[in-house]
């Protein structure tokens, strides 16, 4: 937590609330624009701007309560974003490396820092350990830089973030132990904090997911969800501070727990990042600059000597820890640079430790001033070094993507058409379409939102325009452009087919038909005609809860599905959806199909939790379907009659889904096929409107008799 240093009384030039806020906003706006030309990281610019306008600079602003509040919120928000943006799959995959780096980057500065304090600064052992705990901890002040370069999911960044929490907790435990020995002569306070930490972690892990899932399912309003997340984060931080743990740990821990419910490409995530990066985090950085007094450099050679020793020990020991981690796990030099530079800055915990020690007369004024200089030096080096390392890492990742893309010639550039019917269902369908794309791809695909009407009434036009506006706003919330198309055509099918031909559409996403009468089929006459008229991938969706609250995705795959043309694309689409939802996925399929699915997922580097269950016939699907729960998402991969994977049992699937899965979150997917059928003419479309499909009861009876005959044949053969 940020603590106020002893700032000498000075009357600021700007004292009114509105001019103060105007000045801060102007700094946040102008600083990046000026520093882009000088190739200086924005973090350093904001800190230097704080030094200039603060009480130790030109005295324009005082570090009043607004900077105290926004500074506290900024550091908590920074740690929360670090937790919320972590790829949980890669965190589990790199957890051992992160804990190892955390142990190195905590123990090496702690031990060597204590030795240097005793030998060089002539401190007592207890005071030296307290000072060394300040060297061990660090702040992710350069995290916005790696976020701007888009490398937050890199293993090196994840390792550094995991190590940060280890150092923060370790430093706080050392601080509690030293203060307990100094005040009470025992470690009772340390044991109490450890007990509170265990209870705190268990409570957050148990309560937060259940409460969040309930709230997100009940309240789908974006503003309400944003406020809810803010309440949860700051409640966790306040509770952590109340039990004696640093608030930054509570904010980060809340981010990890809520990570599952806030997809990286969602409206809620966009709002969280915008508010943090636009206001709270810049406010924190400016507040850090206002704490720095450059005049302490001229306070005498004693201050310079102490500051040089502290800065050297802080940076050298962190480099040794990063180097040891690199050699232990055979990482690259770029990974070492990322880990070192992210762990090099000292602000929050350093200020807390030095102010506590200074208030108890354990540290002199030289240590206080030396800490200020150390903060300025380490933040500068960390920001500049992180910018250089992140740029190299970004180029390396782009080169790897280009190499893998040149090797993979089977993938085609997707062009998605989203059929919109009304404003109520359009947000869910658009979010599903965005979730099925590659979030990190340089060519994410083209998106089109289509509304077809067959009359020119004012009400029909208003519904169409409103539906497309809602779809456009939903996509814009995650910084994705969607081309809206309002079309007047003979009917819905001809409108969709003509648009597909005009725009070279590769896949269509549409809301699942809802039966209106007894003789109506499960898919509906329109979708059945659409499937007969195109060989492109068609996805039909019906979700009763938000995708980010789904607990599991179950995919039922037919036999020989791997031989279809669109196999790779639909596997990637469902894999992207699983990555977006952050939940495990289970494929019900044959062993040969499972092997091909695993290959596609591995080559796509999706990093999702995958499991497989054997499914050899429709009877197996009927039996296993009892395992589907209300919070699961069932994906049924079907096939057209002329396709390789089609079987007669598939005729019974629609009626089976309608009978037993009326309240289940459902996606029915028809993969793309070989060939390009010509679009239906107007006469053919009108003719098919008059031809009714076979009765669902008739199809269900026929397939039931087929299954009974197959079962009797199996038993008699045995």
N, C-alpha and C positions, 0 to 999 in steps of 0.2 A: 504494500500500500504506500501511496505517496505521502510523505510527511513534509511539513513546511520547515525549511531551514530558517535560521535567524537572519531575516532580511532587514537591513537597516531602514528606519523610517524615512520615507521619501514621498513627497506629494506627487501623484501621477498627473499627467497632463489631461488625460481623458478619464472622466469619472461617471458620466451618465450611462445608463444601461444600453440604450440604442447605439450610441457611438462606439461603445466597447465591442458590442456584437458585430457592428459593421466593420470595425478594424480587424477583428479576428477572421471574419468571412473574406475580407479583402486579402489578408495574408494567405489564407488557404487557396484562394483563386490565383493570385499573382505569382506566388512562390514557385509552383511547378512550371508555370509558363516561362519564367526567367531561367530556371535552372536546367530546363531541357536543352537549351543552347549550350550551356556550360558542361553538360554531361555529369551533373551532380545529382545524386539521389534525392528524391523529394523529402525523405526522412530527415536528412541532414539540413536541408533548406528550412524545414519547419522548426527544427531545433535552433538553428542560427537566428531565424526570425524571432523566436521567443527570447533569445539572448538580447537581440537588438531593441525590442520594444519593451522588455521587462524592466524591473527596478534597478538592475545592475547595468543596463544599457542606456538608452536615451530616456527612460522613465516615462514612456507614453502610457503604459498600462501597469496597474498594480496586480499582484497575484492574489486577487480577492477570492471570496467564496465561490464565485462562478468557476474559476480555474480549479479550485479544490474539488468541486463537485464533478465538473466535466473531466478533470484529470483522472479522478478515481474511476468514473464510468469508462473512460477511454482505455485504461489499462485492463480493466475487466472485460471490456468488449473485445479488445485485441486477443486476449487469451480464449475467450468464447469462440471467436471466429477460427482460431487455430484448432480448437477441438471440433467445431462443426464442419470444417472443410477437410478433415482427415478422411481418407479412404479407409474404412474400417477393415476391409479385407486385407489391404496392404499393411495396415497397422498390426493386425494379428500375424501376418506373414513376417514382418520385420520387428516384432515385439522383442524378441531375444536380442537383436542388435541394438534396439533402442534402450533396453535396460542396461546392456553392457556399456553403451556409450554414456548413459546417465551415471553409471557407477564410476567410469573413468573420469568424466568431466566434473564429478563431485569430489571424488577422493583425491585425485591428483592436485587440484588447487587447494583443497583443504589441508593436505599434508605438507606440500611444498610451501603453501602460503603461511602456515603456522611456523615452519622452520625459518622462513625468511623474516617473519615478524620477530622471532626470538633472536636470531643471529644478527640481522641487519638493523632492525628498528629497536632492539633491546627491550622487548616487551616481556611481561610475565606469561607463563604458559597458558593460563586461563584466558587472559585478554588476547593473546595471539590466536587462540582457537576461535574466539569470537570474531576477530578480524578476518581470519581465514574463511569463515562461513560466508562472508561477504564476497570473497573471491570465487567461491564455489558456485554460488547462485548466479543466474543471468536472466535477462528479459528478452523476449522475442521482438525487440524493437524494429528489427529489419524484416519482420514477416510480411508487411505490406509490399515489400519489394519483390519477394518470390511470388506473392499472389498476383502482382501486376504482370510478371513474366509468365504466369500460368503453369508453374512447376510445383504447386503445392502438393501434388500427389506423387512426387518423386520419392523413392525410398530414402534418399539422403535427407530430404526435408522432414519426412515422417520420423526418421531416427532422431533428428535434432529436436523435434517437438516432444517426443517421448522422453528424451534425456532432460529436457527443460523441467518437466514435472518432477522427475527424480531429484534434480538439484534443488528446486524450490522446497520440496518437502524435506529433503535432507538438511538444508540450511536452517529451516524453521525448527527442526528437531534439535539440531546442534544449538541454536539460539535458546530454545527452551531449556535444554540441559545445562548450558553455561549459566543462564540466569537462575535456574534452580539451585545450582551449587553455590553461586555467589550470594543469593539471598537466604536460602534455607539450609545450605550445606548438604542437600540430598537431591535425588533424581525423582522425587515424587511427582513434580509437575510434568516431567517428561513422560512418565508412565500414564498420567492422566490424559495427556494430549494424544498419545497413541491409542488409548481406549476410545476416546471420542472420535478419532479418525476412523477406526473400524466401524463403529456404529453409524457414523455419518455416511460412509461409503455404501454400506448395506442398505440404509434407508433410502438414499437417492436412487440406487439401482433398482430397488423394489417398487418405489412409489412413482417415480417420474414416468417410466414407460406406460404404465397402466393409466395414469391420469391423462397423459398426453394423447394416447390412442382414443380414449373416451371423448376428450375435448375436440379433437380434430374430426372425429366421426359425427359429432353433434353440431359443431359450429364450423361451417365451411367458409365463413367470411374472412377475407384476407387480413383486414385490420384487427379483428378479434384474435386471430392466430398470432399475429405479430406481437400484440400486447401480451398475450399469454406467454410467449417465449421469453419476452423481456422480464416478466414477473418471475418465471421459473429460474432464469439465470441469476438475477440479482437476489432472489431469495436464497439460492444455493450459496452465493458469495457472502451474503450477510450471515447465514447460519455458520459458514466456515469461520468467519471472523469471530463470531460469538463464542465458539468452542476453542479458540486460540490458534486456528489454522489460517494461513494467509488467504485473503479473499480471491486472489488470482487462481488458486487451486480449485476453489468452488466453481468459479466461472468456467474454467477449462473442463472440469469434471462434468458439469451440466452440459457443455457442448458435446462431449463424448456420448453421453446418454441420449441426448436429443438428436444426435447425428442421424440416427435411423429414420426419423420422421421428417427430416428436412432435406429432400433431394437437392443435389447440386444445381440442377436445372429446373427450378420451380419458382413460382412467383414469390413465395415466402422467403426463399434464399436470396433472391434479388433485392428484396426490401431490406433484409438484414445487412447484406453487404453494403448497400447504398448508404444507409444511415450511419453505419460504422465508419466507412471510408470517407464519407463526406463531412462528418461533424465530430463524432466522439474521438476517434483516433487522432485526427489532426489537432484537436483541442489538447489531448494528452501530450503530444509531442511539443506543442508550443509551451505548455506548462512546464515540461522538463527543461526547455531552454531558459525559461524565466528563473529557474532555480540556480542556474549556473552563473557564477560570479567570476568573470575573467580577471578581475583585479587581484584575486588571491595569488595569481602567478607572481605578482610583484610584492607579495607580503614578506619576502625574504628567502634566502637560500635554503632554509630549513623546510619551508613549504614545498619548494621545487624538488628538493631531495626526496621527501616523503612521497610526493605525487609521482615522481619518476619511478620509485621503487614499487609503489602500488600498481601503477599502470603496467609496468613490465611484468610483474608477477601475475597479474590478472590475464594478460594476453598470452604470455609464454605457456602458462600452465594449461590454458584452454587449447592451445595448439598441440601440446603434448598429448592431451586426451583425445583429440580428433585424430592425430597421427597413430596412436595406439589402436584406436577403433578401426582405422583403415587397414592396418597391417593384420589385425586379428581376423577380419572378415574379407580381406583381399578386395577392398573397394578401390575405386579410381581416385585420382588426385582431385578431380572436380567434386566428387562426393566429400572428400576430406575438407575441401575449401568451403562447401556449403555448410557442413556440420560446424566447422570452426567459426565461420563468420556469424552464423545465426546464434551461436552460444557465446559470442565475444562481448556483447553489450551488457553493461551493468547499470540498472537504474532502480527499479522498485525495491527489491529486497536489500540492495546496497544502502539505499536511503534509510530504510527501516532499521537496519542493523546499526548504522553509524549514529543515527539519532538516539537510539536506545542506549548505546554505549556512551555517547556524549552526555546524555542526560544523567547517567549514573556515574559520571566522572571516571569512566574506564578509558575513554579516548580523549586526547587533547585537541586543541584547535587545529594543530597541524594535520591530524588524521581527518578532521572534518573538512578542511580545505583540500587536502589531498584526494578525498573522495569525490569532491566536485570536479576536480581536474580529471580524475580517472573516468568519471561518467562521460565527460566531453570527449576524451580521447577514444575510449572504447566504442562509444556510439558512432563516432566519425569513422573509425577503422571498420567497424562492423557493417555500416551502411554501404560504404564504397566497395568493400570486399564482397559483400553479398550481391551487389549489382553486377560486378564483373563475373562472379561465379555463376549466377543465375543466367546471365546471357550465354555463357559457354554451355551450360546444361541445356538450355532451350535449343540451341543449335544442334547439340548432340541428339536430342530427342527427335527433332525434325528430320535429321539425316536417317535415323533408324526407321521412322515412319515411311520415308520415301523408299528406302531399301525394301521394307516389307511390302509396301504397296506395289513396287515393281515386280516382286516375286509372285504376288497374288493377283492373277489376271482373271479370276473367276468372279470377282465382285464387280457389280455395276453401280453406277452413280444413281442412288434412289431419287425418284421424283414422286412425292406423296400427294395424293388428292384426298382432302378431308371433306366428306359430304355432311353439310350442316342443314338441319331441319328447323330448329327453333333455338332461341337464346338460352333456354334452361339447360339443354344437353350439350351445347357447343363447347363450353369450357372443359368438360371432362374428356371429350373426344380429342380436342386440340392438345391437351396435356398428355394424353396417351400417345398421340402421334409424335410429340416432341420427345417423350420418354423412349421411344423405339429407335431414335437416331443415335449416331455416335457422338457423344458430347465433346470429345477431344479431336474430332476429325477436322482437317483443314477444308474438306469439302463435305459439309454436313448434309447437303441435299436441298432440293427445292420443295417448298410447301405451298399448297394451294388450298384455299377454303372455298367450297362451292355451295351455293344455294340455288336450287332449281324451282321455278314456279311456272304454272301453266295458266295463270290469269293475271290480268293487269289491274286488279282492284287495289285500292289504297291500302287496305289492311294487309294484303299479301305482300305488297312492296315493303311496308313498314316492318313486317316480321322478317323478311329476308335481309333488309338492311341492318336491322338490329342484331340478327344472328351473326352476320359477318363482322359487325363492329365488335361484338363480344369476343369472337374468335381472334380478331386482330389485336385486341388489347391483351388477351391471354398470352399470345405469342410475344408481344412486345415486352411483357413483364419479365421475360427471361432473355431479352435482347435477341430475339429471333424474328425475322421478317417473314410474313406470310402474304401471298398474293390472293386477294379476295376476288371472287368471281360471282356475280349475280346473273343468272341465265334464265331467259324465257324460252321454254321448249315445249314440245308436245306432251311429254311426261317426264318423270324423274329418270327413268332408265335411259332414254335417248339423250337427255341432258348430260348425264354422267358419261356415257359412251362417247359422245361427240367431244366433250372436254378432254377425255383421256387421249383421243386421237390428236387433238389440236396441241396439247401440251406435252405429249409423249410421256404420259404417266406410267409409272411402273408398279404402283400399289395404291389401293383404295382403302380408306378407313371410314367406317360407317357405324352408326348406332344400330344395335340389334333390334330387329322387329319385335313388336309386342302383339300377341294375338288379341283380336277384337271379337271373335266369335268362335263357335265350336268347329266349324268346317275350315277355318283358317289354319294354314300350316305354320310350323315353328319359325322358319326363316322368312316366311311371307312371300307372296307372289312376285314382288318387285326384286327382291334379292335373288330369288331363284332364277329369274330371267337375266339378271346381271351376271350371275355365275355362268350361265349358258352362253353369254354374249362376249365374254372376255376371258383370256387366259392369264391375265395379270393377277398378282396377289391381292386377295380381298380379305380384310379383317373386319369382323363384326364384334362390337363390344357392348357390354352391359354391366356396369359397376355400380353397386349400391353404396359403397364407401370409397373415400379417396384412396388412390393407389399407394400413397405413402403410409397408410395404416394397414396394408395387407400383411399378414403374418407369414404367408407361404404362397408360392406359385407352383401349381401342379400342371404339367403339360402331358396330355395323352397323345401319343404319336402312333400312327398306323404302321403296318408292315411296309417295308420297302420304301419308306419315306425318303431315305437318303438318295434314291435314284431320281427324284424329281428335280426339275430345273431350278426351282426356287428354294431348294432345301437350305442352302447356305444363308440366303437372305433372311428367311423366317427364323432360323436359329439365332442369327445375330440380332434380329429385332427383339425377340423374346429375351435374349441375354441382356440387351441394353435396358429393357423394361425391368428386369430383375435388379440390375445394377442401380437403376434409378430408385426403385422401391427399397433397396437395401435389405431384402429378405432372402432366405434360402429358396432354391428352386429344385423341384424333383421331376424327372422325366420318367414317364411310364412308356416303355418301348422294348423292342427286341434288343438282344445283345449286340448285333451288328449295327443297328441304328445308334445305340448308345455310344459305340466306339467312334462313329463319325461325328456325333454331336460333340463329344469331348474334344475331338480334333479341331472342329470349327471354333469352339469356345477358347481353346488354348491359342490358336492362331490369331484370334481377335483380341487377345489380352484383356478380357473383360474383368477377370478377377472376381468371380462370384462363387458363392457356396452352392455346389452342385451335388446331387445324388441321383441314383437311378434305381428303378424297380422294373422287374420283368413283366411285360404285358404281351401276351401271345395271341389273344383272341378278344372278341367283343365280350365274351362271358367274363373274362378276367377284369375287363373295364367295369362291368356291372358290379362285380364283387368289391373291387377296390374303391369304387366311387363312394362307398359308405364312409370312407375316411375323410371326405371333403367337409370342411367346417365353414361357418358363415364368414369368418375373416380370411379365408383362403381365396385365391384367384385361380379358377379352373380354365385352362387353355386347351381347347379341343382342336387338334390339327386334323382337318378332314381332307377330302380329295374329290375331284370331279370324276364323273363316270368314265371318261376316256383316259384317265391317268393310270400310271403304273401301280400306285399304291391303293387304288380303289378296290373295295370288297363289298359284297352284297350286304354284309352286316351294317354297313354305314347308312343304309336307308332307315334303319331303326334308331340311329343316334339322335336325330332332331326330336322325335317324339319322346325318347327317353329323357333327354335334357329338359324338355318342357314339363314332363310329368314329375320329375324328382329334383329339379334344380331351379325352381321358380324364384328362390331367394338367394341364389348363389351368384357371386361375382363371376362373370363368364366372358370368355373371348372365344369365338369360333373363327378359325383361320383356314383359308384355302390358299395353298402355295401357288406360285406362278408355274406355268406349264410350258412345254415346248409348243412352238408354232404361233402364228398370229392369225386368228380368225378375223374375217372382215366384219365390220360393225353391222348391226342389224339395220335394215332399211325401215322407213316409216311404215310401210305396209306390213312388214314382218312384225314390227312392234305392236301394231294395232291388232294383228291376228293373234299374237300370243296373249294379249289382254283378254281375249274371249275364250282361251283354252284353259280350263281349270286343271289344277294338279290332282293327282290321285289322292283319295281320302287318306288322312293320317291313320284312321282306324284300320283301313285296308292294309296299308304298309306295315303297321305294327303287327297285325295278325299274320301276314305272310312271313315276316321275319321271325316271329315267335315260333311258327311251325317249322321253319328251317333250322332254328337252333335246337328244337326238340328232336328233330330227325338226326341232327349231328350228334347230340348227346347219346341217343339210343344206339346209333351206329358205333360210337366209341365203346360203349359198355358191352355190346354183343361181340365186338372184335376181341375184347379182353377176355 
